[in-house]
Structure formats: structure tokens, C-alpha cells
Amino acid sequence: MTSEHAEIPQTQQRNADNTPVAGKPVPGIDTEALTKAVNDGFDATLSSLKDLVAIPGIAWASFDPAELDRSAEAVATLVRETGMDDVRILRVPKTDGTPGGPAVVARRPARDGKPTILLYAHHDVQPPGDGALWKSEPFVAEERGDRLYGRGAADDKAGIMAHLAAYAAASKVLGEDFGLGVTFFFEGEEEAGSPTFRRFLEEHRELLRSDIIVVADSSNWKVGVPALTTSLRGLVDGTFEVRVLDHAVHSGMFGGPVLDAPTLLSRLIATLHDEHGNVAVAGLVGRDEVEVDVEESDYRADASVLDGVQLAGSGTIASRLWTKPALSIIGIDAPSVDVASNTLIPAARAKFSMRLAPGQDPEAAMTALREHVESHAPFGAKVTFTPGEQGNAFATDTSSAAAQVALWALAESWGVKPVEMGIGGSIPFIADLTEAYPEVQILVTGVEDPDSRAHSANESLHIGDFRHAVLAEALMLARLNVQGLQG
Ligand SMILES: [Zn+2]
């Protein structure tokens, strides 16, 4: 069957404003042959993706683990079809002794002193959620317009298929010259919070060792405009408690000379931001420069900000989302309104969640927040600060050889200059990867776009951009094969 989907034309590369993308032809890279190989294999790629979408492999305890195993088996079969022979399904136990999600790992060793690239994606998916919100069956891939709908069609089964199809195209075109080491690592529990990721890395450190890691689990800027995700924020959380009385007392008999704990906790919380809404904790890292900005109207719509509510903080919206800290109170312990009695409340507690800018040491951020909270104890109230979890931020050195190759490949494939974008959230396993392999160059790419609705009803993949993502990665493999990590 011939493809109904527009093939990638082999024309001159152009920017979004229709100026040609500045980029010299790279000796040894046959873009035309790689484009043809990707186009020739694309129907099969899309059909394999549809087969994967049909398997509801969910790594949550309340779902059937047999489906997750079936998902791993199906992925392993697809990996074998690319010609990799040593394909394994591996898992390590969780701390409670139950098995972790099945990961599919395959490795083809590097030859002739070439580097090794590890291609990461995950085959487990989010639960479908409320079936009534879906326009088609979540586990039956359906093409509508230029998109493919289904749970995992984008996040992250398309990431798996992009890796496999890019590898297949590169193998076909490069043939015997293909000496780059390639490792596939398809995790089976990412949507459940990667509970065994760290132990998995410890157990299989040598098997997974590489020079470059491509994490295909993020988004492009918008349909038709590729992006490299160059920063992710870190995170610290914990609680602080304000205690003012030894026990609750009658608010009429004693109210007036002393303020209750919820009032004092509120006053303490109010010191966390200045009058403009910037985080007021001294000593935190944050910066303003970002390559692109987010439209205020888009932000308001996406975040569902009510009309009339003013935005907080200063600087560009993108810097407030990606390269500055953000501090939220995500829970408060105090008597609930339904059971409130007329007493002065002796103690109240808040849980905080603070997003950290790239370059911020989480330990230092936790200490800065502790010092702020302890030194702003209102009216001499007893304040107890209890640190919780912490995770590192991530920033790509875009001058690194690997990042330069990735930016070149994205431009070459889309014909549009890629955006270097941040993500306000965190991908916790990336911190685990940098800890396990401090020297490795990590590239965060993706197949999603802002309309992909990963995790929500009607998740979808833009088929045209998916084809570009496959070609971009094939170009990356080809270029790294030619030049290694020399810039
Ligand atoms: Zn994902």
C-alpha cells in the first residue's frame, strides 16, 4: 500500500520565516538516501506503532501486569526485527520485593573507536482515565486528519518507534560503515514514577554505559517547529509547622493578645513572595534569558487563569516557567471548616513544593528555604522545618558536540530552525542518569506537540512531525557515526 501521508520533500531547508536554514552540507551524510529510507519504511513504522497502542501496558499496581509483559514482548520483537540479536527483557525488584516493570534492552557494540549512543523511551502508558471523554477507543489507534489518536500514540510509544525506525534507516543507508554503538533502553514503568530506575542503573551500569543518551519523551515547540528540550527544573519539597500554644484554648476568653497558628502560618507563607509575586527566598539561582517566550494569552488559557487575575513575578513568562524558581503551598493542615470550634488553634502545618532553576543545587535551595522560614517566624512562634524529597534540575550544554549535532539534525529534517526550550517540570530519572554517568551528554527530544494531550483523553501524535522526528534521529545517528563526538 502506498502511503497517504505526505512524504518529506527533498528540497532546500527553510526557516519559519521562509529564509533558508543556515547550514552547510556535511560530508559523508547522505540526507537524500536517509530521507528515502525513512519514507520507504514509514507505513510499516506507523503500523507497528498502531500495534503497540493496542496493548494496554500500565505499570500501576491496580492494572493487569500481564499486559505490561505483553507490551515488553511486542517491543522486544520489534527490536529484533531491526537486526539486533541480543535483545533482553530485564527487571529488578522494588524495595518491597515485588517485580519492577519490564525494560527492553538491546545493545550493539561500537566499532572502530566510535562512541555509543543510548536511545531511551518508555513502553508503559498512563491509564486511559474516563472513557467517556475519548472520541475513539483509547487502545485502538485511529487516524483522524493528520493525527494518530490513542493512549501511548505519542507518550511514549512513538518515542520507541522513532528510535527503531531511525536505526533501521541508518543501518540501511550506512551498511557496513555503521560502527556507532547503539543501545536501546525501553523502560516499562516510567508512568508509575520509575520506582526501580536507580537500582536498574546500578545493576546494569555496564550494559547501559554510553557517551550520549537521547531521551525521546518530550515535546516539540509546535506542529511544524522542532525543539530540543534544553532545561528542566529541579524540585524540593517538605513541610513547615507553626506552633504557638501548648493546647487549644477558648477564643473568647483568650483571643486578642495572642494570634492563632493558622493566622501566623498565613503570615509566614506570605513572606515567601515579594509584592510582585517573585520568590523572596534569598540566595536562589534564577535567570532571565530564554531564547523564546510563551505568549501570555496562551499561558492564561493553558493554565486556566481566571479573568482579572494578575500574573505573578517579573521577567518573561518563559523565564518564570523554566529558569526561575517557583514556590507553591500544596497542602495545609489545620482544622477543616466543617469541624471548626471557637478555639485558638495551637498549631498549623503547610507542605511546600519548590521548583528550582537549572544550575540550582537542591541542597542549597533547601537550606535557603529553611533559613528563610526559621528567620521569619512571626511573633516568635515556634517553627519546625522538615525537608522532604529533592531532585536536580537539568540543563544541556548546547555547545556540546552532541547538542550541536542534534540541533543540526532537527533543522535538516524539518527545514526549520529548532527552538531551544525549557520545561517547567522535572523528569526525575534524568537526574538519576546524570548521577550514574556524570560524563554522558544527554539530549532530550520528543515526538509530542502542545496539542498531544499526553496523559489526557484523546492523546494524539502529529503524523507529519513524527516522520520528521524519525528522519532527524536517523541524521543524528549518521552524523555521529561519521564524526563521533568531535565538534
Ligand atoms: Zn512519557
Residues whose N, C-alpha, C, O or C-beta is under 5 A from the ligand:
A	BS01	ZN	D155 D156 D217
